[in-house]
Amino acid sequence: MSESKIHFFPNEPLVALLGNPNCGKTALFNLLTGSRQKVANYSGVTVERKEGRLTLSSGKNLRILDLPGAYSLYPRSLDERVTCNVLLGRAEGEKRPDLVLCILSAMNLRRNLRLVLAAKRLGLPCVVVLNMLDIAKRHGLAIDTEALSKELGLPVLTSIGIQSDGADAIKKYFDQLDWRHLNSIHANVGDATLENVASHIAHSETDNVQVQRILHNLELDQIIPDRLSDRLDSVLLHPVFGPIILAALLFLIFQAVFSWATLPMELIKSSVEYLGGVLIEVLPNNWFRSLLINGILAGLGGVIIFLPQILILFFFILLLEESGYLPRAAYLLDRVMGSVGLSGRSFIPLLSSFACAIPGIMATRSISNARDRLVTILIAPMMTCSARLPVYALLISAFIPERKLWYGIDLQGLVLFLLYLAGIFGAMAVAWILKRFTSEQFKLNALMMELPSYHLPRLGNLAISLWQRAEIFLRRVGGIILVMTVSLWVLSSFPLPPEGATGSPIQYSVAGSLGQGLAHIFAPIGFNWQISIALVPGMAAREVVVSSLATVYALSSSSADAAEALIPLISSGWSLATALSLLAWFVFAPQCLSTIAAVKRETGGWKIPVIMLSYLFALAYLASFITYHVALIFGLG
């Protein structure tokens, strides 16, 4: 995971946000830090680490750390183990927090309080934040914060994570806090130390009794029916209408990826063409101009143009996540997943893989069954990640006409939806085969997960998350894609052709020779030497295939504006059978290097990555071979 360029200083106080999943912790983190965030991974593991900075009115800076959600400090998952290690000061490269904000959902005090009691025993200064108080009040639940503070022996603040001023009470408290004497917050902690802390963590029965005393003293029974969520679930989780609504929702998302992105993509295309024209006018015709126009501009411009489609896809995934619908989708698909040997818990990692396979693979740590987790890791790369989207969009734009079908359905969006379905069905088929042939006896695991209340997504949270995704994508464009594009330009431009040589100069280069050799391997599936060249750097990142094609065709063409004419070039130079074969290849294409590295880290060795690479390459070649020759039979060559 990339890290944004925000500088944090180790002497600044570190405040850790601790809470159960779905308590509103991340929304508060966004309120406190805004866009001043950096995202990375904890050292040695693939758990995401989010840190931000809060500047108080006094000018003092605080480091705010959003810990992975946990139900207890007796770790049963990798997320909870990381959270526990950070609080204990055992996380590599991470200081022990100076202050812990324990986030409680006012809707679920019975469950949330157990984590607060466990955190209190660790001996860290703790402050309780009662979140979602507005929702509790709407349900007729009144919580006496002073009484709760007295029962816990800790300060209790209130917040509303979905309002712009919802964290003002926390900021005011921080302004008034004496940061030099934080231990005074925790006067009645006991003698918990790092040496004897293990005996202080797991007190489940004691915690249950203490929670019942606290709730009794507050006169709360915590039975809060959420009538709106119940009414929505009666439709959205209906055994017949629920799956239909989910399928329709996903279909509309893929329609929007094409239809909504048209205008911004045209603006980016026009800007690239304008910049290319300016460079042609002001620069002499030499190798430097070729590098700028045919190398950098053609390569990077060919990828950046698909940023709007990627952001639209991310927007809808984040919208479903923020609204509370994603766990419902997992519930709906549990029976389908069970038929191929998985549980509905695999759905969220697989859905995350539509954005990128890496966070999807990381998310499998929430799957307790070892076999289910391994199978989910193996099939996660078959979900259509956003890096495939530029390739799909390029080929669909070149070979599928812009046509409206019945009820205004866009033909290009329909083809994209079918490509996504192909990846899903392929993954399910692989999971079914593994169910039949794995040595471990198949055992269906019951799905147990929390269904949060529905709520309106906060636009600020969506904007921050989208900006982070755009930043990561643009850094990839400016980093690995730029390096690969320039490298390919060098390999495609040198050595120079001999005097009197006929044909394109690229055919005499290193890349041209490599492409001609690889073309013999890929000729049975309809790939020409230009495609064969582009597949090699595409192993670094799938988006590089588009920039590589743009560079290769720009250097292959004598046209000065070839950098802006990739779609017309391939639509006139390739057969439809070749285009369909390449689409089939990318449904199952072997993964980028960063995904392979993530699989190695998750599985602890090279065995699983090698198995994954081998079977994906075989599937991709077989799918392309069948697609290409069937297309030839139907006269599409």
KEPAVEX-924437 format. One line per 2 residues: number of its first residue (from 1); their letters; for each residue x, y, z of C-alpha. Coordinates in nm, 3 decimals, decimal comma, m for minus. Layout:
% KEPAVEX-924437
NUM = a = X:Y:Z  ...;
END
This chain:
% KEPAVEX-924437
1 = ms = 0,000:0,000:0,000  0,143:0,336:m0,097;
3 = es = 0,210:0,608:0,156  0,120:0,972:0,099;
5 = ki = 0,380:1,243:0,156  0,264:1,379:0,492;
7 = hf = 0,544:1,412:0,746  0,477:1,304:1,105;
9 = fp = 0,715:1,358:1,392  0,766:1,086:1,655;
11 = ne = 0,764:1,336:1,944  0,405:1,438:1,865;
13 = pl = 0,147:1,270:2,095  m0,007:0,959:1,940;
15 = va = m0,382:0,915:1,990  m0,521:0,573:1,892;
17 = ll = m0,886:0,521:1,798  m1,013:0,188:1,934;
19 = gn = m1,356:0,038:1,870  m1,569:m0,245:1,739;
21 = pn = m1,642:m0,265:1,366  m1,938:m0,046:1,264;
23 = cg = m1,905:0,187:1,565  m1,833:0,493:1,345;
25 = kt = m1,462:0,497:1,428  m1,338:0,564:1,073;
27 = al = m1,594:0,842:1,022  m1,456:1,013:1,334;
29 = fn = m1,101:0,960:1,208  m1,194:1,141:0,886;
31 = ll = m1,357:1,424:1,084  m1,047:1,469:1,299;
33 = tg = m0,784:1,445:1,025  m0,960:1,545:0,702;
35 = sr = m0,730:1,499:0,404  m0,417:1,499:0,619;
37 = qk = m0,384:1,123:0,615  m0,132:0,865:0,507;
39 = va = m0,211:0,501:0,434  0,043:0,221:0,455;
41 = ny = 0,075:m0,128:0,606  0,192:m0,232:0,948;
43 = sg = 0,546:m0,365:0,940  0,563:m0,732:0,851;
45 = vt = 0,188:m0,778:0,788  m0,066:m0,678:0,527;
47 = ve = m0,306:m0,505:0,766  m0,378:m0,149:0,653;
49 = rk = m0,245:0,131:0,871  m0,416:0,473:0,858;
51 = eg = m0,266:0,772:1,035  m0,360:1,138:1,018;
53 = rl = m0,272:1,468:1,183  m0,493:1,696:1,390;
55 = tl = m0,380:2,053:1,457  m0,545:2,198:1,768;
57 = ss = m0,648:2,562:1,803  m0,343:2,607:2,027;
59 = gk = m0,121:2,504:1,735  m0,027:2,170:1,890;
61 = nl = m0,014:1,874:1,647  m0,146:1,528:1,732;
63 = ri = m0,092:1,203:1,544  m0,425:1,017:1,510;
65 = ld = m0,404:0,642:1,447  m0,710:0,449:1,327;
67 = lp = m0,663:0,100:1,471  m0,822:m0,200:1,294;
69 = ga = m1,169:m0,275:1,429  m1,173:m0,534:1,707;
71 = ys = m1,433:m0,705:1,924  m1,188:m0,797:2,197;
73 = ly = m0,822:m0,779:2,295  m0,803:m1,155:2,303;
75 = pr = m0,697:m1,177:1,937  m0,870:m1,429:1,714;
77 = sl = m0,788:m1,262:1,382  m0,491:m1,082:1,230;
79 = de = m0,672:m0,747:1,266  m0,727:m0,797:1,638;
81 = rv = m0,371:m0,921:1,686  m0,232:m0,603:1,528;
83 = tc = m0,460:m0,383:1,742  m0,355:m0,568:2,056;
85 = nv = 0,016:m0,543:1,968  m0,009:m0,168:1,908;
87 = ll = m0,178:m0,111:2,243  0,085:m0,324:2,416;
89 = gr = 0,372:m0,145:2,242  0,477:m0,465:2,064;
91 = ae = 0,408:m0,355:1,704  0,731:m0,327:1,507;
93 = ge = 0,810:0,035:1,419  0,509:0,167:1,614;
95 = kr = 0,525:0,356:1,943  0,276:0,276:2,217;
97 = pd = m0,016:0,524:2,205  m0,009:0,814:2,450;
99 = lv = m0,391:0,819:2,465  m0,665:0,582:2,356;
101 = lc = m1,003:0,705:2,236  m1,247:0,419:2,297;
103 = il = m1,530:0,469:2,047  m1,866:0,331:2,159;
105 = sa = m2,179:0,302:1,952  m2,471:0,428:2,157;
107 = mn = m2,679:0,167:1,974  m2,466:m0,125:2,098;
109 = lr = m2,337:m0,044:2,447  m2,375:m0,403:2,564;
111 = rn = m2,117:m0,530:2,316  m1,892:m0,221:2,295;
113 = lr = m1,837:m0,184:2,668  m1,643:m0,512:2,692;
115 = lv = m1,366:m0,367:2,472  m1,348:m0,051:2,687;
117 = la = m1,304:m0,258:3,004  m1,028:m0,463:2,838;
119 = ak = m0,850:m0,146:2,719  m0,873:0,009:3,064;
121 = rl = m0,689:m0,287:3,217  m0,389:m0,226:2,988;
123 = gl = m0,287:0,080:3,190  m0,312:0,327:2,902;
125 = pc = m0,486:0,665:2,948  m0,834:0,612:2,800;
127 = vv = m1,116:0,846:2,704  m1,457:0,714:2,601;
129 = vl = m1,635:0,866:2,301  m2,007:0,791:2,281;
131 = nm = m2,088:0,799:1,909  m2,418:0,779:1,718;
133 = ld = m2,601:0,945:2,007  m2,838:1,112:1,758;
135 = ia = m2,954:0,774:1,626  m3,006:0,643:1,979;
137 = kr = m3,218:0,947:2,067  m3,434:0,892:1,760;
139 = hg = m3,504:0,545:1,893  m3,604:0,684:2,233;
141 = la = m3,282:0,586:2,412  m3,140:0,843:2,656;
143 = id = m2,790:0,778:2,796  m2,667:0,970:3,100;
145 = te = m2,305:1,040:3,002  m2,213:1,161:3,351;
147 = al = m2,345:0,839:3,506  m2,161:0,634:3,243;
149 = sk = m1,839:0,824:3,317  m1,882:0,754:3,689;
151 = el = m1,946:0,383:3,631  m1,639:0,346:3,405;
153 = gl = m1,411:0,582:3,595  m1,319:0,745:3,263;
155 = pv = m1,405:1,072:3,087  m1,697:1,031:2,845;
157 = lt = m1,737:1,258:2,541  m2,007:1,254:2,274;
159 = si = m1,979:1,270:1,896  m2,183:1,240:1,578;
161 = gi = m1,955:1,102:1,309  m2,178:1,196:1,016;
163 = qs = m2,195:1,570:1,096  m1,924:1,819:1,004;
165 = dg = m1,911:1,949:1,364  m1,957:1,605:1,517;
167 = ad = m1,603:1,588:1,658  m1,594:1,942:1,806;
169 = ai = m1,633:1,813:2,163  m1,330:1,589:2,116;
171 = kk = m1,120:1,874:1,975  m1,223:2,100:2,263;
173 = yf = m1,128:1,831:2,514  m0,788:1,790:2,347;
175 = dq = m0,732:2,167:2,367  m0,795:2,165:2,741;
177 = ld = m0,602:1,846:2,816  m0,271:1,854:3,000;
179 = wr = m0,067:1,637:2,764  0,225:1,623:3,008;
181 = hl = 0,022:1,444:3,276  m0,200:1,203:3,085;
183 = ns = m0,177:0,938:3,356  m0,407:1,150:3,570;
185 = ih = m0,691:1,045:3,339  m0,643:0,690:3,450;
187 = an = m0,604:0,716:3,827  m0,774:0,386:3,914;
189 = vg = m0,609:0,160:3,662  m0,460:m0,105:3,885;
191 = da = m0,114:m0,247:3,838  m0,133:m0,357:3,473;
193 = tl = 0,211:m0,361:3,311  0,351:m0,501:2,990;
195 = en = 0,499:m0,792:3,186  0,175:m0,913:3,344;
197 = va = m0,071:m0,776:3,088  m0,163:m1,119:2,947;
199 = sh = m0,354:m1,197:3,264  m0,546:m0,870:3,231;
201 = ia = m0,678:m0,912:2,876  m0,915:m1,209:2,866;
203 = hs = m1,177:m1,162:3,137  m1,485:m1,239:2,930;
205 = et = m1,705:m1,364:3,215  m1,599:m1,081:3,447;
207 = dn = m1,657:m0,829:3,169  m2,005:m0,968:3,099;
209 = vq = m2,099:m0,930:3,466  m1,954:m0,580:3,485;
211 = vq = m2,133:m0,470:3,167  m2,465:m0,599:3,319;
213 = ri = m2,398:m0,393:3,635  m2,317:m0,078:3,435;
215 = lh = m2,624:m0,113:3,211  m2,844:m0,183:3,513;
217 = nl = m2,718:0,131:3,689  m2,786:0,330:3,373;
219 = el = m3,131:0,165:3,350  m3,067:0,057:2,992;
221 = dq = m3,186:m0,267:2,842  m3,024:m0,198:2,498;
223 = ii = m3,313:m0,350:2,306  m3,340:m0,096:2,027;
225 = pd = m3,549:m0,201:1,727  m3,438:m0,024:1,412;
227 = rl = m3,769:m0,012:1,227  m3,630:0,154:0,912;
229 = sd = m3,354:m0,108:0,874  m3,605:m0,384:0,942;
231 = rl = m3,840:m0,253:0,673  m3,558:m0,220:0,420;
233 = ds = m3,424:m0,565:0,503  m3,768:m0,718:0,450;
235 = vl = m3,724:m0,623:0,083  m3,346:m0,616:0,027;
237 = lh = m3,290:m0,950:0,204  m3,596:m1,120:0,058;
239 = pv = m3,499:m1,465:m0,076  m3,642:m1,379:m0,421;
241 = fg = m3,633:m1,000:m0,457  m3,302:m0,955:m0,271;
243 = pi = m3,076:m1,129:m0,525  m3,265:m0,962:m0,813;
245 = il = m3,209:m0,618:m0,659  m2,840:m0,696:m0,601;
247 = aa = m2,790:m0,810:m0,962  m2,973:m0,502:m1,093;
249 = ll = m2,765:m0,276:m0,871  m2,438:m0,424:m0,997;
251 = fl = m2,562:m0,399:m1,356  m2,644:m0,029:m1,314;
253 = if = m2,301:0,035:m1,164  m2,128:m0,102:m1,473;
255 = qa = m2,359:0,099:m1,697  m2,259:0,413:m1,509;
257 = vf = m1,887:0,333:m1,545  m1,919:0,396:m1,919;
259 = sw = m2,200:0,650:m1,947  m2,091:0,884:m1,667;
261 = at = m1,725:0,882:m1,767  m1,773:0,996:m2,128;
263 = lp = m1,738:1,371:m2,072  m1,433:1,367:m1,838;
265 = me = m1,260:1,114:m2,062  m1,314:1,339:m2,364;
267 = li = m1,166:1,632:m2,170  m0,857:1,431:m2,078;
269 = ks = m0,821:1,308:m2,436  m0,846:1,662:m2,574;
271 = sv = m0,588:1,785:m2,324  m0,342:1,509:m2,424;
273 = ey = m0,395:1,585:m2,793  m0,345:1,958:m2,732;
275 = lg = m0,025:1,899:m2,536  0,105:1,665:m2,806;
277 = gv = 0,037:1,929:m3,072  0,222:2,193:m2,870;
279 = li = 0,525:1,966:m2,830  0,531:1,894:m3,202;
281 = ev = 0,529:2,267:m3,278  0,800:2,376:m3,033;
283 = lp = 1,044:2,084:m3,041  1,272:1,973:m3,327;
285 = nn = 1,218:1,629:m3,472  1,472:1,426:m3,272;
287 = wf = 1,492:1,146:m3,014  1,393:1,376:m2,727;
289 = rs = 1,066:1,473:m2,897  0,999:1,107:m2,969;
291 = ll = 1,057:1,023:m2,603  0,817:1,294:m2,484;
293 = in = 0,541:1,230:m2,739  0,567:0,860:m2,829;
295 = gi = 0,700:0,747:m2,494  0,583:0,953:m2,196;
297 = la = 0,277:1,130:m2,338  0,146:0,830:m2,531;
299 = gl = 0,205:0,594:m2,239  0,082:0,801:m1,947;
301 = gg = m0,197:0,971:m2,141  m0,324:0,632:m2,253;
303 = vi = m0,372:0,528:m1,889  m0,484:0,855:m1,724;
305 = if = m0,777:0,878:m1,964  m0,938:0,585:m1,777;
307 = lp = m0,913:0,749:m1,433  m1,280:0,871:m1,443;
309 = qi = m1,407:0,517:m1,498  m1,194:0,382:m1,213;
311 = li = m1,314:0,653:m0,975  m1,679:0,593:m1,068;
313 = lf = m1,637:0,223:m0,986  m1,468:0,307:m0,654;
315 = ff = m1,744:0,559:m0,576  m2,016:0,297:m0,597;
317 = il = m1,820:0,039:m0,395  m1,758:0,297:m0,121;
319 = ll = m2,124:0,404:m0,136  m2,241:0,046:m0,076;
321 = ee = m1,991:0,008:0,206  m2,081:0,337:0,379;
323 = sg = m2,455:0,272:0,357  m2,432:m0,065:0,533;
325 = yl = m2,541:m0,268:0,230  m2,221:m0,471:0,177;
327 = pr = m2,277:m0,713:0,469  m2,630:m0,769:0,335;
329 = aa = m2,485:m0,861:m0,004  m2,261:m1,116:0,171;
331 = yl = m2,568:m1,261:0,343  m2,758:m1,284:0,015;
333 = ld = m2,473:m1,466:m0,156  m2,396:m1,705:0,129;
335 = rv = m2,603:m1,987:m0,023  m2,446:m1,935:m0,367;
337 = mg = m2,097:m1,926:m0,218  m2,175:m2,237:m0,014;
339 = sv = m2,259:m2,430:m0,332  m1,896:m2,393:m0,446;
341 = gl = m1,743:m2,462:m0,106  m1,716:m2,111:0,038;
343 = sg = m1,919:m1,902:0,282  m2,070:m1,558:0,241;
345 = rs = m1,775:m1,423:0,440  m1,566:m1,465:0,124;
347 = fi = m1,789:m1,215:m0,058  m1,640:m0,898:0,091;
349 = pl = m1,278:m0,993:0,008  m1,390:m1,087:m0,342;
351 = ls = m1,584:m0,764:m0,382  m1,281:m0,568:m0,261;
353 = sf = m1,084:m0,739:m0,537  m1,296:m0,557:m0,795;
355 = ac = m1,104:m0,247:m0,689  m0,769:m0,423:m0,647;
357 = ai = m0,678:m0,783:m0,573  m0,429:m0,677:m0,303;
359 = pg = m0,681:m0,540:m0,045  m0,910:m0,829:m0,136;
361 = im = m0,635:m1,079:m0,052  m0,559:m0,884:0,267;
363 = at = m0,928:m0,894:0,365  m0,924:m1,275:0,369;
365 = rs = m0,766:m1,258:0,715  m1,122:m1,221:0,851;
367 = is = m1,199:m1,577:0,729  m1,135:m1,814:1,019;
369 = na = m1,141:m2,140:0,820  m0,793:m2,200:0,672;
371 = rd = m0,919:m2,381:0,362  m1,180:m2,113:0,282;
373 = rl = m0,917:m1,844:0,324  m0,670:m2,017:0,090;
375 = vt = m0,934:m2,079:m0,179  m1,050:m1,717:m0,155;
377 = il = m0,689:m1,598:m0,200  m0,651:m1,822:m0,507;
379 = ia = m0,966:m1,693:m0,679  m0,953:m1,326:m0,567;
381 = pm = m0,724:m1,230:m0,862  m0,995:m1,348:m1,104;
383 = mt = m1,225:m1,068:m0,996  m1,205:m0,783:m1,248;
385 = cs = m0,980:m0,530:m1,072  m0,967:m0,164:m1,170;
387 = ar = m0,633:m0,221:m1,345  m0,815:m0,434:m1,604;
389 = lp = m1,063:m0,154:m1,668  m0,834:0,050:m1,899;
391 = vy = m0,774:m0,260:m2,115  m1,144:m0,345:m2,127;
393 = al = m1,241:0,014:m2,198  m0,984:0,041:m2,478;
395 = li = m1,100:m0,273:m2,656  m1,470:m0,208:m2,601;
397 = sa = m1,435:0,147:m2,733  m1,245:0,019:m3,038;
399 = fi = m1,468:m0,275:m3,133  m1,809:m0,234:m2,967;
401 = pe = m2,024:0,041:m3,120  m2,191:0,307:m2,907;
403 = rk = m2,547:0,184:m2,932  m2,854:0,203:m2,711;
405 = lw = m3,046:m0,119:m2,665  m3,386:m0,169:m2,505;
407 = yg = m3,484:0,072:m2,227  m3,178:0,288:m2,292;
409 = id = m2,928:0,018:m2,191  m2,584:0,098:m2,329;
411 = lq = m2,428:m0,182:m2,536  m2,073:m0,101:m2,423;
413 = gl = m2,180:m0,107:m2,059  m2,354:m0,441:m2,117;
415 = vl = m2,035:m0,592:m2,261  m1,838:m0,464:m1,962;
417 = fl = m2,095:m0,620:m1,727  m2,061:m0,954:m1,910;
419 = ly = m1,682:m0,940:m1,874  m1,720:m0,890:m1,500;
421 = la = m1,963:m1,183:m1,488  m1,712:m1,398:m1,678;
423 = gi = m1,453:m1,334:m1,408  m1,705:m1,414:m1,134;
425 = fg = m1,824:m1,738:m1,294  m1,465:m1,840:m1,367;
427 = am = m1,371:m1,786:m1,002  m1,673:m1,981:m0,882;
429 = av = m1,586:m2,269:m1,117  m1,231:m2,283:m0,980;
431 = aw = m1,366:m2,277:m0,622  m1,603:m2,565:m0,708;
433 = il = m1,316:m2,770:m0,851  m1,103:m2,702:m0,544;
435 = kr = m1,399:m2,807:m0,327  m1,403:m3,144:m0,500;
437 = ft = m1,029:m3,211:m0,510  m0,877:m3,053:m0,199;
439 = se = m0,745:m3,306:0,048  m0,915:m3,140:0,345;
441 = qf = m1,269:m3,272:0,392  m1,521:m3,016:0,278;
443 = kl = m1,712:m2,862:0,565  m1,967:m2,584:0,526;
445 = na = m1,909:m2,310:0,781  m2,201:m2,111:0,913;
447 = lm = m2,191:m1,740:0,831  m2,195:m1,517:1,138;
449 = me = m2,155:m1,144:1,084  m2,292:m0,816:1,211;
451 = lp = m2,549:m0,630:1,002  m2,513:m0,258:1,082;
453 = sy = m2,804:m0,019:1,060  m2,855:0,154:0,728;
455 = hl = m2,741:0,513:0,717  m2,683:0,784:0,462;
457 = pr = m2,320:0,793:0,346  m2,131:1,108:0,440;
459 = lg = m2,006:1,285:0,129  m1,693:1,402:0,311;
461 = nl = m1,589:1,042:0,382  m1,656:0,945:0,021;
463 = ai = m1,453:1,240:m0,106  m1,155:1,157:0,117;
465 = sl = m1,159:0,790:0,017  m1,192:0,873:m0,353;
467 = wq = m0,906:1,119:m0,329  m0,687:0,852:m0,167;
469 = ra = m0,769:0,607:m0,450  m0,698:0,872:m0,714;
471 = ei = m0,370:0,962:m0,543  m0,259:0,599:m0,533;
473 = fl = m0,352:0,552:m0,901  m0,170:0,869:m1,009;
475 = rr = 0,138:0,770:m0,811  0,135:0,439:m0,997;
477 = vg = 0,106:0,632:m1,324  0,391:0,862:m1,223;
479 = gi = 0,598:0,579:m1,078  0,597:0,226:m1,210;
481 = il = 0,401:0,304:m1,528  0,632:0,595:m1,615;
483 = vm = 0,941:0,379:m1,557  0,801:0,091:m1,763;
485 = tv = 0,687:0,326:m2,041  1,025:0,498:m2,072;
487 = sl = 1,203:0,161:m2,053  0,982:0,023:m2,329;
489 = wv = 1,049:0,334:m2,542  1,425:0,279:m2,504;
491 = ls = 1,396:m0,090:m2,592  1,167:m0,005:m2,884;
493 = sf = 1,392:0,271:m3,023  1,736:0,112:m3,007;
495 = pl = 1,935:m0,014:m3,182  1,860:0,203:m3,481;
497 = pp = 1,773:0,030:m3,809  2,053:m0,012:m4,066;
499 = eg = 2,070:0,227:m4,360  1,828:0,144:m4,636;
501 = at = 1,617:m0,077:m4,410  1,249:m0,108:m4,495;
503 = gs = 0,964:m0,122:m4,253  0,914:0,039:m3,916;
505 = pi = 1,230:0,115:m3,710  1,081:m0,060:m3,405;
507 = qy = 1,107:m0,394:m3,582  1,488:m0,370:m3,563;
509 = sv = 1,493:m0,280:m3,192  1,536:m0,504:m2,887;
511 = ag = 1,163:m0,491:m2,814  1,082:m0,569:m3,176;
513 = sl = 1,302:m0,878:m3,171  1,147:m0,989:m2,841;
515 = gq = 0,798:m0,931:m2,978  0,868:m1,132:m3,291;
517 = gl = 0,991:m1,421:m3,076  0,692:m1,411:m2,839;
519 = ah = 0,454:m1,386:m3,135  0,527:m1,750:m3,217;
521 = if = 0,401:m1,848:m2,869  0,092:m1,629:m2,886;
523 = ap = 0,008:m1,674:m3,257  m0,235:m1,964:m3,185;
525 = ig = m0,451:m1,725:m2,981  m0,438:m1,443:m3,240;
527 = fn = m0,190:m1,205:m3,074  0,043:m1,007:m3,300;
529 = wq = 0,396:m0,896:m3,208  0,275:m0,559:m3,074;
531 = is = 0,043:m0,730:m2,825  0,318:m0,978:m2,733;
533 = ia = 0,553:m0,690:m2,645  0,288:m0,515:m2,434;
535 = lv = 0,214:m0,827:m2,226  0,569:m0,837:m2,083;
537 = pg = 0,568:m0,500:m1,898  0,203:m0,568:m1,821;
539 = ma = 0,325:m0,817:m1,560  0,440:m0,518:m1,352;
541 = ar = 0,092:m0,362:m1,361  m0,197:m0,443:m1,590;
543 = ev = m0,255:m0,077:m1,682  0,092:m0,077:m1,838;
545 = vv = m0,047:m0,287:m2,124  m0,242:0,014:m2,251;
547 = ss = 0,052:0,252:m2,220  0,279:m0,010:m2,381;
549 = la = 0,043:m0,053:m2,675  0,027:0,324:m2,714;
551 = tv = 0,407:0,348:m2,715  0,458:0,054:m2,952;
553 = ya = 0,199:0,176:m3,200  0,324:0,534:m3,178;
555 = ls = 0,673:0,413:m3,270  0,535:0,174:m3,534;
557 = ss = 0,339:0,449:m3,711  0,478:0,720:m3,927;
559 = sa = 0,190:0,945:m3,827  0,292:1,238:m3,608;
561 = da = m0,026:1,218:m3,401  m0,014:0,842:m3,346;
563 = ae = 0,003:0,899:m2,971  m0,358:1,015:m2,974;
565 = al = m0,490:0,758:m3,223  m0,453:0,423:m3,048;
567 = ip = m0,820:0,324:m3,071  m0,844:0,384:m3,451;
569 = li = m0,512:0,206:m3,502  m0,612:m0,115:m3,326;
571 = ss = m0,969:m0,111:m3,461  m0,834:m0,102:m3,815;
573 = gw = m0,532:m0,329:m3,757  m0,683:m0,608:m3,546;
575 = sl = m0,956:m0,852:m3,626  m1,254:m0,880:m3,394;
577 = at = m1,137:m1,234:m3,314  m0,805:m1,095:m3,185;
579 = al = m0,983:m0,834:m2,973  m1,216:m1,095:m2,821;
581 = sl = m0,919:m1,322:m2,755  m0,735:m1,043:m2,570;
583 = la = m1,046:m0,971:m2,363  m1,066:m1,340:m2,271;
585 = wf = m0,695:m1,333:m2,181  m0,747:m1,050:m1,935;
587 = vf = m1,042:m1,220:m1,767  m0,791:m1,476:m1,636;
589 = ap = m0,461:m1,295:m1,694  m0,166:m1,376:m1,464;
591 = qc = m0,128:m1,118:m1,192  0,083:m0,809:m1,148;
593 = ls = 0,400:m0,842:m0,941  0,257:m0,655:m0,639;
595 = ti = m0,033:m0,901:m0,616  0,204:m1,196:m0,627;
597 = aa = 0,409:m1,034:m0,350  0,090:m0,989:m0,142;
599 = vk = 0,001:m1,358:m0,186  0,353:m1,457:m0,078;
601 = re = 0,326:m1,243:0,236  m0,019:m1,381:0,323;
603 = tg = 0,069:m1,748:0,266  0,427:m1,736:0,396;
605 = gw = 0,607:m1,880:0,094  0,630:m1,919:m0,282;
607 = ki = 0,424:m2,238:m0,318  0,082:m2,073:m0,345;
609 = pv = 0,198:m1,781:m0,570  0,357:m2,032:m0,812;
611 = im = 0,039:m2,244:m0,815  m0,170:m1,931:m0,872;
613 = ls = 0,050:m1,804:m1,157  0,053:m2,143:m1,326;
615 = yl = m0,319:m2,207:m1,323  m0,407:m1,849:m1,421;
617 = fa = m0,168:m1,855:m1,718  m0,310:m2,190:m1,831;
619 = la = m0,669:m2,064:m1,794  m0,590:m1,739:m1,978;
621 = yl = m0,426:m1,921:m2,270  m0,705:m2,181:m2,291;
623 = as = m0,982:m1,917:m2,274  m0,812:m1,706:m2,543;
625 = fi = m0,752:m2,010:m2,764  m1,116:m2,118:m2,748;
627 = ty = m1,246:m1,763:m2,794  m1,019:m1,691:m3,091;
629 = hv = m1,097:m2,009:m3,282  m1,471:m1,996:m3,214;
631 = al = m1,466:m1,636:m3,342  m1,285:m1,753:m3,656;
633 = if = m1,548:m2,023:m3,710  m1,815:m1,751:m3,706;
635 = gl = m1,623:m1,545:m3,958  m1,497:m1,274:m3,722;
637 = g = m1,133:m1,303:m3,832;
END
